[in-house]
Amino acid sequence: MLSPIRLVSEAADLAAHRHNGMARKGRGNEPYINHLAEVANLLATATDGVDAELVAAGWLHDSIEDTDTTRAELAHTFSERVASLVVECTDDMSLPKAERRRKQIEDAPHKSSGAKLIKIADKISNIGARIQSDPSADERDDLADYTGWAEQVVAGCRGGSAWLDTKFDDAVKAARALL
């Protein structure tokens, strides 16, 4: 079993290697690892750093969805809980986008407390990445669409961290100010 520091460090290392070369939407195609670091940092802050498995899962939350990483690999390398959290946050990419979005809204209230926190942190990061000074009409449309959908997902995830709930509300306010 890895120490808490090793668990988080190994998760960050795996996430960096598996997402190497990927860019995120918004913010000028910044490296995708920046999104994973932001999610992990939000989780570490929300839990005052006491839940290394949650922070590790934050680093890895997109690894099954976006790379060839498997649940079995995560369970073996990290822990069963880390693997379970990542699986809970993984969309079925064989479904159309509209169906994946609908399922996230529908499934959110039934997720574990940890997966709910990851979902909120993920939405905070993704809204923030879409906020740009002087957005184009298309960027404003994308921001409005994503923010409205994220609010529906997060409605089913609230209550586990007042700090994360407030950070999400602040992200929504910043987005709405541009619309």
PyRosetta script that sets phi, psi and omega in degrees:
from pyrosetta import init, pose_from_sequence

init()
pose = pose_from_sequence("MLSPIRLVSEAADLAAHRHNGMARKGRGNEPYINHLAEVANLLATATDGVDAELVAAGWLHDSIEDTDTTRAELAHTFSERVASLVVECTDDMSLPKAERRRKQIEDAPHKSSGAKLIKIADKISNIGARIQSDPSADERDDLADYTGWAEQVVAGCRGGSAWLDTKFDDAVKAARALL")
pose.set_psi(1, 133.3)
pose.set_omega(1, -179.1)
pose.set_phi(2, -78.3)
pose.set_psi(2, 146.1)
pose.set_omega(2, 172.5)
pose.set_phi(3, -65.5)
pose.set_psi(3, 160.1)
pose.set_omega(3, -180.0)
pose.set_phi(4, -54.6)
pose.set_psi(4, -43.2)
pose.set_omega(4, 179.6)
pose.set_phi(5, -65.0)
pose.set_psi(5, -43.3)
pose.set_omega(5, 178.3)
pose.set_phi(6, -64.3)
pose.set_psi(6, -40.1)
pose.set_omega(6, 179.9)
pose.set_phi(7, -58.1)
pose.set_psi(7, -49.2)
pose.set_omega(7, -179.6)
pose.set_phi(8, -67.3)
pose.set_psi(8, -42.6)
pose.set_omega(8, -179.4)
pose.set_phi(9, -64.2)
pose.set_psi(9, -43.6)
pose.set_omega(9, 178.6)
pose.set_phi(10, -65.4)
pose.set_psi(10, -37.8)
pose.set_omega(10, 178.0)
pose.set_phi(11, -65.0)
pose.set_psi(11, -43.4)
pose.set_omega(11, 178.3)
pose.set_phi(12, -62.5)
pose.set_psi(12, -41.4)
pose.set_omega(12, -179.9)
pose.set_phi(13, -63.8)
pose.set_psi(13, -47.1)
pose.set_omega(13, 179.3)
pose.set_phi(14, -62.9)
pose.set_psi(14, -44.5)
pose.set_omega(14, 179.8)
pose.set_phi(15, -59.6)
pose.set_psi(15, -43.1)
pose.set_omega(15, -179.4)
pose.set_phi(16, -63.5)
pose.set_psi(16, -44.3)
pose.set_omega(16, -178.8)
pose.set_phi(17, -69.0)
pose.set_psi(17, -41.8)
pose.set_omega(17, -176.8)
pose.set_phi(18, -72.4)
pose.set_psi(18, -29.8)
pose.set_omega(18, -179.4)
pose.set_phi(19, -99.5)
pose.set_psi(19, 11.4)
pose.set_omega(19, -178.7)
pose.set_phi(20, -56.0)
pose.set_psi(20, 130.3)
pose.set_omega(20, 177.9)
pose.set_phi(21, 86.8)
pose.set_psi(21, -8.2)
pose.set_omega(21, 178.8)
pose.set_phi(22, -85.2)
pose.set_psi(22, 144.7)
pose.set_omega(22, 176.5)
pose.set_phi(23, -117.5)
pose.set_psi(23, 152.3)
pose.set_omega(23, 179.1)
pose.set_phi(24, -95.7)
pose.set_psi(24, 160.4)
pose.set_omega(24, 176.4)
pose.set_phi(25, -72.0)
pose.set_psi(25, 150.3)
pose.set_omega(25, 178.3)
pose.set_phi(26, 78.5)
pose.set_psi(26, 179.5)
pose.set_omega(26, 176.7)
pose.set_phi(27, 39.4)
pose.set_psi(27, 44.9)
pose.set_omega(27, 171.7)
pose.set_phi(28, 62.1)
pose.set_psi(28, 39.5)
pose.set_omega(28, 176.5)
pose.set_phi(29, 55.7)
pose.set_psi(29, 43.4)
pose.set_omega(29, 176.9)
pose.set_phi(30, -65.2)
pose.set_psi(30, 157.8)
pose.set_omega(30, -179.6)
pose.set_phi(31, -57.5)
pose.set_psi(31, 139.5)
pose.set_omega(31, -177.7)
pose.set_phi(32, -59.7)
pose.set_psi(32, -29.9)
pose.set_omega(32, -179.2)
pose.set_phi(33, -58.8)
pose.set_psi(33, -26.9)
pose.set_omega(33, 178.2)
pose.set_phi(34, -61.8)
pose.set_psi(34, -38.2)
pose.set_omega(34, 177.5)
pose.set_phi(35, -63.9)
pose.set_psi(35, -46.3)
pose.set_omega(35, -178.5)
pose.set_phi(36, -64.3)
pose.set_psi(36, -39.5)
pose.set_omega(36, 177.5)
pose.set_phi(37, -63.9)
pose.set_psi(37, -40.8)
pose.set_omega(37, -179.8)
pose.set_phi(38, -65.0)
pose.set_psi(38, -44.1)
pose.set_omega(38, 178.9)
pose.set_phi(39, -61.7)
pose.set_psi(39, -47.7)
pose.set_omega(39, 179.7)
pose.set_phi(40, -60.8)
pose.set_psi(40, -41.3)
pose.set_omega(40, -180.0)
pose.set_phi(41, -66.7)
pose.set_psi(41, -40.6)
pose.set_omega(41, 176.3)
pose.set_phi(42, -60.3)
pose.set_psi(42, -41.3)
pose.set_omega(42, 179.6)
pose.set_phi(43, -67.8)
pose.set_psi(43, -41.5)
pose.set_omega(43, 178.7)
pose.set_phi(44, -62.4)
pose.set_psi(44, -41.3)
pose.set_omega(44, 179.9)
pose.set_phi(45, -68.7)
pose.set_psi(45, -44.3)
pose.set_omega(45, -178.0)
pose.set_phi(46, -61.8)
pose.set_psi(46, -31.6)
pose.set_omega(46, -177.2)
pose.set_phi(47, -104.5)
pose.set_psi(47, 9.5)
pose.set_omega(47, -178.7)
pose.set_phi(48, 56.0)
pose.set_psi(48, 30.2)
pose.set_omega(48, 174.4)
pose.set_phi(49, 72.8)
pose.set_psi(49, 15.0)
pose.set_omega(49, -175.2)
pose.set_phi(50, -94.6)
pose.set_psi(50, -3.4)
pose.set_omega(50, -177.1)
pose.set_phi(51, -123.4)
pose.set_psi(51, 83.5)
pose.set_omega(51, -177.2)
pose.set_phi(52, -62.4)
pose.set_psi(52, -36.4)
pose.set_omega(52, 179.8)
pose.set_phi(53, -64.7)
pose.set_psi(53, -38.5)
pose.set_omega(53, 177.5)
pose.set_phi(54, -64.9)
pose.set_psi(54, -44.0)
pose.set_omega(54, 179.4)
pose.set_phi(55, -64.5)
pose.set_psi(55, -41.6)
pose.set_omega(55, 177.0)
pose.set_phi(56, -60.7)
pose.set_psi(56, -43.3)
pose.set_omega(56, 178.3)
pose.set_phi(57, -64.0)
pose.set_psi(57, -33.1)
pose.set_omega(57, 174.9)
pose.set_phi(58, -61.7)
pose.set_psi(58, -42.9)
pose.set_omega(58, 176.0)
pose.set_phi(59, -60.9)
pose.set_psi(59, -35.7)
pose.set_omega(59, -170.7)
pose.set_phi(60, -101.6)
pose.set_psi(60, 2.2)
pose.set_omega(60, -167.8)
pose.set_phi(61, -58.8)
pose.set_psi(61, -23.8)
pose.set_omega(61, 179.1)
pose.set_phi(62, -105.2)
pose.set_psi(62, 4.2)
pose.set_omega(62, -171.0)
pose.set_phi(63, -67.4)
pose.set_psi(63, -38.9)
pose.set_omega(63, 178.9)
pose.set_phi(64, -72.7)
pose.set_psi(64, -40.5)
pose.set_omega(64, -177.8)
pose.set_phi(65, -66.0)
pose.set_psi(65, -39.4)
pose.set_omega(65, -169.9)
pose.set_phi(66, -107.0)
pose.set_psi(66, -10.9)
pose.set_omega(66, -175.4)
pose.set_phi(67, -135.6)
pose.set_psi(67, -174.5)
pose.set_omega(67, 179.8)
pose.set_phi(68, -88.3)
pose.set_psi(68, 14.2)
pose.set_omega(68, 178.1)
pose.set_phi(69, -65.3)
pose.set_psi(69, 142.2)
pose.set_omega(69, 179.4)
pose.set_phi(70, -114.2)
pose.set_psi(70, 160.4)
pose.set_omega(70, 176.1)
pose.set_phi(71, -60.2)
pose.set_psi(71, -44.3)
pose.set_omega(71, -178.9)
pose.set_phi(72, -59.6)
pose.set_psi(72, -40.9)
pose.set_omega(72, 178.6)
pose.set_phi(73, -62.5)
pose.set_psi(73, -43.7)
pose.set_omega(73, 179.9)
pose.set_phi(74, -65.8)
pose.set_psi(74, -41.6)
pose.set_omega(74, 178.9)
pose.set_phi(75, -63.3)
pose.set_psi(75, -42.1)
pose.set_omega(75, -178.9)
pose.set_phi(76, -69.4)
pose.set_psi(76, -44.5)
pose.set_omega(76, -175.3)
pose.set_phi(77, -77.1)
pose.set_psi(77, -37.4)
pose.set_omega(77, -173.4)
pose.set_phi(78, -113.0)
pose.set_psi(78, -81.7)
pose.set_omega(78, 177.6)
pose.set_phi(79, -169.6)
pose.set_psi(79, 164.3)
pose.set_omega(79, 176.7)
pose.set_phi(80, -61.9)
pose.set_psi(80, -39.1)
pose.set_omega(80, -179.5)
pose.set_phi(81, -65.0)
pose.set_psi(81, -44.3)
pose.set_omega(81, 178.2)
pose.set_phi(82, -58.8)
pose.set_psi(82, -47.4)
pose.set_omega(82, 179.9)
pose.set_phi(83, -60.2)
pose.set_psi(83, -43.5)
pose.set_omega(83, -179.6)
pose.set_phi(84, -63.8)
pose.set_psi(84, -41.7)
pose.set_omega(84, 178.0)
pose.set_phi(85, -62.6)
pose.set_psi(85, -43.7)
pose.set_omega(85, 179.8)
pose.set_phi(86, -63.7)
pose.set_psi(86, -44.6)
pose.set_omega(86, 178.8)
pose.set_phi(87, -60.2)
pose.set_psi(87, -40.5)
pose.set_omega(87, 178.6)
pose.set_phi(88, -61.8)
pose.set_psi(88, -27.2)
pose.set_omega(88, -177.5)
pose.set_phi(89, -97.8)
pose.set_psi(89, 5.6)
pose.set_omega(89, -176.4)
pose.set_phi(90, -96.0)
pose.set_psi(90, 125.2)
pose.set_omega(90, 175.2)
pose.set_phi(91, -81.2)
pose.set_psi(91, 151.7)
pose.set_omega(91, 172.4)
pose.set_phi(92, -81.8)
pose.set_psi(92, 102.1)
pose.set_omega(92, -173.9)
pose.set_phi(93, -72.8)
pose.set_psi(93, -4.8)
pose.set_omega(93, 175.8)
pose.set_phi(94, -79.4)
pose.set_psi(94, -14.8)
pose.set_omega(94, 179.2)
pose.set_phi(95, -85.5)
pose.set_psi(95, 151.7)
pose.set_omega(95, 174.2)
pose.set_phi(96, -63.4)
pose.set_psi(96, 154.7)
pose.set_omega(96, -176.6)
pose.set_phi(97, -54.3)
pose.set_psi(97, -44.0)
pose.set_omega(97, -178.2)
pose.set_phi(98, -61.4)
pose.set_psi(98, -38.7)
pose.set_omega(98, 179.4)
pose.set_phi(99, -70.6)
pose.set_psi(99, -40.3)
pose.set_omega(99, 176.7)
pose.set_phi(100, -60.3)
pose.set_psi(100, -43.1)
pose.set_omega(100, 179.4)
pose.set_phi(101, -63.3)
pose.set_psi(101, -45.6)
pose.set_omega(101, 179.8)
pose.set_phi(102, -60.0)
pose.set_psi(102, -43.1)
pose.set_omega(102, -179.7)
pose.set_phi(103, -64.8)
pose.set_psi(103, -37.9)
pose.set_omega(103, 178.4)
pose.set_phi(104, -61.4)
pose.set_psi(104, -42.6)
pose.set_omega(104, 178.9)
pose.set_phi(105, -63.7)
pose.set_psi(105, -47.3)
pose.set_omega(105, -176.9)
pose.set_phi(106, -65.4)
pose.set_psi(106, -40.2)
pose.set_omega(106, -174.5)
pose.set_phi(107, -83.4)
pose.set_psi(107, -20.9)
pose.set_omega(107, -173.2)
pose.set_phi(108, -51.2)
pose.set_psi(108, -47.6)
pose.set_omega(108, -176.8)
pose.set_phi(109, -66.2)
pose.set_psi(109, -16.1)
pose.set_omega(109, -175.1)
pose.set_phi(110, -99.5)
pose.set_psi(110, 1.9)
pose.set_omega(110, -179.1)
pose.set_phi(111, -77.3)
pose.set_psi(111, 161.8)
pose.set_omega(111, 175.1)
pose.set_phi(112, -66.8)
pose.set_psi(112, 163.0)
pose.set_omega(112, -179.1)
pose.set_phi(113, -60.1)
pose.set_psi(113, -39.2)
pose.set_omega(113, 179.4)
pose.set_phi(114, -66.0)
pose.set_psi(114, -44.0)
pose.set_omega(114, 179.3)
pose.set_phi(115, -63.5)
pose.set_psi(115, -35.3)
pose.set_omega(115, 176.8)
pose.set_phi(116, -62.2)
pose.set_psi(116, -41.7)
pose.set_omega(116, 178.9)
pose.set_phi(117, -65.0)
pose.set_psi(117, -40.7)
pose.set_omega(117, 178.1)
pose.set_phi(118, -62.5)
pose.set_psi(118, -43.3)
pose.set_omega(118, 179.8)
pose.set_phi(119, -59.5)
pose.set_psi(119, -44.5)
pose.set_omega(119, 179.8)
pose.set_phi(120, -64.0)
pose.set_psi(120, -46.6)
pose.set_omega(120, 179.8)
pose.set_phi(121, -60.7)
pose.set_psi(121, -40.9)
pose.set_omega(121, 178.6)
pose.set_phi(122, -61.1)
pose.set_psi(122, -44.3)
pose.set_omega(122, -179.0)
pose.set_phi(123, -68.8)
pose.set_psi(123, -37.3)
pose.set_omega(123, 175.8)
pose.set_phi(124, -58.3)
pose.set_psi(124, -49.4)
pose.set_omega(124, -178.9)
pose.set_phi(125, -62.1)
pose.set_psi(125, -43.6)
pose.set_omega(125, -177.2)
pose.set_phi(126, -70.5)
pose.set_psi(126, -35.0)
pose.set_omega(126, 174.4)
pose.set_phi(127, -66.0)
pose.set_psi(127, -46.1)
pose.set_omega(127, 179.8)
pose.set_phi(128, -57.2)
pose.set_psi(128, -37.2)
pose.set_omega(128, -179.7)
pose.set_phi(129, -68.7)
pose.set_psi(129, -22.6)
pose.set_omega(129, -179.0)
pose.set_phi(130, -90.3)
pose.set_psi(130, -10.1)
pose.set_omega(130, -179.6)
pose.set_phi(131, -84.1)
pose.set_psi(131, 118.0)
pose.set_omega(131, -178.9)
pose.set_phi(132, -135.0)
pose.set_psi(132, 149.1)
pose.set_omega(132, 175.6)
pose.set_phi(133, -71.6)
pose.set_psi(133, 140.7)
pose.set_omega(133, 179.2)
pose.set_phi(134, 52.7)
pose.set_psi(134, 57.8)
pose.set_omega(134, -178.6)
pose.set_phi(135, -68.9)
pose.set_psi(135, 147.6)
pose.set_omega(135, 174.4)
pose.set_phi(136, -71.8)
pose.set_psi(136, 170.9)
pose.set_omega(136, 178.3)
pose.set_phi(137, -60.7)
pose.set_psi(137, -42.2)
pose.set_omega(137, 178.9)
pose.set_phi(138, -63.9)
pose.set_psi(138, -40.6)
pose.set_omega(138, 178.6)
pose.set_phi(139, -65.8)
pose.set_psi(139, -39.2)
pose.set_omega(139, 176.6)
pose.set_phi(140, -64.5)
pose.set_psi(140, -42.1)
pose.set_omega(140, 178.2)
pose.set_phi(141, -61.9)
pose.set_psi(141, -44.0)
pose.set_omega(141, 179.3)
pose.set_phi(142, -64.1)
pose.set_psi(142, -42.6)
pose.set_omega(142, 179.0)
pose.set_phi(143, -62.4)
pose.set_psi(143, -45.1)
pose.set_omega(143, 179.6)
pose.set_phi(144, -63.5)
pose.set_psi(144, -45.0)
pose.set_omega(144, -179.3)
pose.set_phi(145, -63.1)
pose.set_psi(145, -49.5)
pose.set_omega(145, -177.7)
pose.set_phi(146, -64.9)
pose.set_psi(146, -44.1)
pose.set_omega(146, -177.1)
pose.set_phi(147, -63.8)
pose.set_psi(147, -43.9)
pose.set_omega(147, 178.7)
pose.set_phi(148, -61.1)
pose.set_psi(148, -42.5)
pose.set_omega(148, 178.2)
pose.set_phi(149, -67.5)
pose.set_psi(149, -44.7)
pose.set_omega(149, -179.5)
pose.set_phi(150, -59.1)
pose.set_psi(150, -38.6)
pose.set_omega(150, 177.8)
pose.set_phi(151, -59.9)
pose.set_psi(151, -38.0)
pose.set_omega(151, 179.3)
pose.set_phi(152, -68.5)
pose.set_psi(152, -39.7)
pose.set_omega(152, 178.1)
pose.set_phi(153, -65.9)
pose.set_psi(153, -49.7)
pose.set_omega(153, -175.7)
pose.set_phi(154, -65.8)
pose.set_psi(154, -28.2)
pose.set_omega(154, 176.9)
pose.set_phi(155, -55.0)
pose.set_psi(155, -32.1)
pose.set_omega(155, 178.8)
pose.set_phi(156, -88.7)
pose.set_psi(156, -0.1)
pose.set_omega(156, -175.6)
pose.set_phi(157, -114.8)
pose.set_psi(157, -10.5)
pose.set_omega(157, -172.6)
pose.set_phi(158, -65.0)
pose.set_psi(158, 160.0)
pose.set_omega(158, 170.9)
pose.set_phi(159, 107.2)
pose.set_psi(159, -13.4)
pose.set_omega(159, -178.8)
pose.set_phi(160, -85.2)
pose.set_psi(160, -23.9)
pose.set_omega(160, 179.8)
pose.set_phi(161, -152.3)
pose.set_psi(161, 110.1)
pose.set_omega(161, 178.6)
pose.set_phi(162, -59.9)
pose.set_psi(162, -36.2)
pose.set_omega(162, -179.5)
pose.set_phi(163, -63.9)
pose.set_psi(163, -46.7)
pose.set_omega(163, 178.6)
pose.set_phi(164, -65.1)
pose.set_psi(164, -40.6)
pose.set_omega(164, 177.9)
pose.set_phi(165, -58.2)
pose.set_psi(165, -43.1)
pose.set_omega(165, 178.9)
pose.set_phi(166, -67.4)
pose.set_psi(166, -41.8)
pose.set_omega(166, 177.6)
pose.set_phi(167, -60.2)
pose.set_psi(167, -39.6)
pose.set_omega(167, 177.7)
pose.set_phi(168, -64.6)
pose.set_psi(168, -46.9)
pose.set_omega(168, 179.1)
pose.set_phi(169, -58.8)
pose.set_psi(169, -39.8)
pose.set_omega(169, 177.9)
pose.set_phi(170, -63.8)
pose.set_psi(170, -39.9)
pose.set_omega(170, 178.4)
pose.set_phi(171, -64.4)
pose.set_psi(171, -41.2)
pose.set_omega(171, 178.5)
pose.set_phi(172, -63.7)
pose.set_psi(172, -44.4)
pose.set_omega(172, 178.6)
pose.set_phi(173, -60.1)
pose.set_psi(173, -43.1)
pose.set_omega(173, 178.8)
pose.set_phi(174, -63.6)
pose.set_psi(174, -38.9)
pose.set_omega(174, 177.9)
pose.set_phi(175, -66.1)
pose.set_psi(175, -47.5)
pose.set_omega(175, -177.6)
pose.set_phi(176, -62.2)
pose.set_psi(176, -29.3)
pose.set_omega(176, 179.4)
pose.set_phi(177, -64.5)
pose.set_psi(177, -22.0)
pose.set_omega(177, -179.6)
pose.set_phi(178, -93.9)
pose.set_psi(178, -7.0)
pose.set_omega(178, -174.3)
pose.set_phi(179, -94.5)
pose.dump_pdb("model.pdb")
